């Protein structure tokens, strides 16, 4: 009973302390989630190399045969497929795995 006298409204005080800790955890979780989504959206969460981008088996061939091609809507892929006979073996294999053989 003496504890109740030294801390008035102790049950309210305890709930507020727990609520603050809970809010801190929620805020931390939200921050980590936003950072994770941002990294993934920028491609950092993917181990797959971008088509014709640095690290791709087709990067050098893209620079050689499709340098002026505007990216998007499969234009780079179509350009590489049109030049498939000239491409490096690694790039040809990459294209086959990703899109199958060129239809003639």
C-alpha positions as CSV (number, residue, x, y, z in Angstrom):
1,X,0.0,0.0,0.0
2,X,2.9,2.4,0.6
3,X,3.9,2.1,-3.0
4,X,0.5,3.3,-4.1
5,X,1.0,6.4,-1.9
6,X,4.5,7.3,-3.3
7,X,3.4,7.0,-6.9
8,X,0.0,8.5,-7.4
9,X,-1.9,6.9,-10.4
10,X,0.8,4.3,-10.8
11,X,-1.2,2.2,-13.2
12,X,-1.5,5.2,-15.6
13,X,2.2,5.9,-15.2
14,X,3.1,2.3,-16.1
15,X,0.9,2.3,-19.2
16,X,2.5,5.5,-20.5
17,X,6.0,4.2,-20.1
18,X,5.1,1.0,-22.0
19,X,3.3,3.0,-24.7
20,X,6.4,5.1,-25.3
21,X,8.6,2.0,-25.8
22,X,6.0,0.5,-28.1
23,X,5.9,3.7,-30.2
24,X,9.7,3.8,-30.5
25,X,9.7,0.2,-31.8
26,X,6.9,1.1,-34.3
27,X,8.8,4.2,-35.6
28,X,12.0,2.2,-35.9
29,X,10.2,-0.6,-37.8
30,X,8.7,2.0,-40.2
31,X,12.1,3.7,-40.8
32,X,13.8,0.3,-41.5
33,X,10.9,-0.6,-43.9
34,X,11.1,2.6,-45.8
35,X,14.9,2.2,-46.2
36,X,14.5,-1.4,-47.3
37,X,11.8,-0.6,-49.9
38,X,13.9,2.3,-51.2
39,X,17.0,0.0,-51.7
40,X,14.9,-2.7,-53.4
41,X,13.2,-0.2,-55.7
42,X,16.5,1.1,-56.9
43,X,17.6,-2.4,-57.8
44,X,20.0,-2.8,-54.9
45,X,18.0,-5.7,-53.5
46,X,18.2,-7.7,-56.8
47,X,21.2,-9.8,-57.6
48,X,20.1,-9.9,-61.3
49,X,22.2,-7.7,-63.6
50,X,20.2,-5.2,-65.6
51,X,19.8,-5.9,-69.3
52,X,22.8,-4.4,-71.0
53,X,23.9,-2.6,-67.8
54,X,27.3,-2.8,-66.1
55,X,27.9,-6.3,-64.9
56,X,25.6,-7.8,-67.6
57,X,27.1,-10.3,-70.1
58,X,25.7,-8.0,-72.8
59,X,27.2,-4.7,-71.6
60,X,30.0,-4.5,-74.1
61,X,27.8,-5.7,-77.0
62,X,25.1,-3.1,-76.0
63,X,27.7,-0.4,-76.1
64,X,29.0,-1.6,-79.5
65,X,25.8,-2.3,-81.4
66,X,23.0,-0.5,-79.5
67,X,24.7,2.6,-77.9
68,X,22.2,5.1,-79.2
69,X,19.1,3.0,-78.5
70,X,16.7,4.6,-76.0
71,X,16.0,2.2,-73.1
72,X,12.5,1.0,-72.4
73,X,9.8,-1.2,-74.0
74,X,12.3,-3.9,-75.0
75,X,14.2,-1.7,-77.5
76,X,17.6,-2.7,-76.2
77,X,16.6,-6.4,-76.2
78,X,15.3,-6.1,-79.8
79,X,18.5,-4.4,-80.9
80,X,20.6,-7.1,-79.4
81,X,18.5,-9.8,-80.9
82,X,18.8,-8.2,-84.3
83,X,22.6,-8.3,-83.9
84,X,22.7,-11.8,-82.3
85,X,25.2,-13.2,-84.9
86,X,27.7,-10.5,-83.9
87,X,27.3,-10.9,-80.1
88,X,29.7,-12.5,-77.6
89,X,28.9,-16.1,-76.7
90,X,28.1,-15.1,-73.1
91,X,25.6,-12.5,-74.3
92,X,24.0,-14.9,-76.7
93,X,23.6,-17.4,-73.8
94,X,22.2,-14.7,-71.5
95,X,19.6,-13.7,-74.2
96,X,18.6,-17.3,-74.8
97,X,18.1,-18.0,-71.1
98,X,16.1,-14.8,-70.6
99,X,14.0,-14.7,-73.8
100,X,14.6,-17.9,-75.7
101,X,15.9,-18.2,-79.2
102,X,15.1,-15.6,-81.8
103,X,12.1,-16.5,-84.0
104,X,12.9,-16.4,-87.7
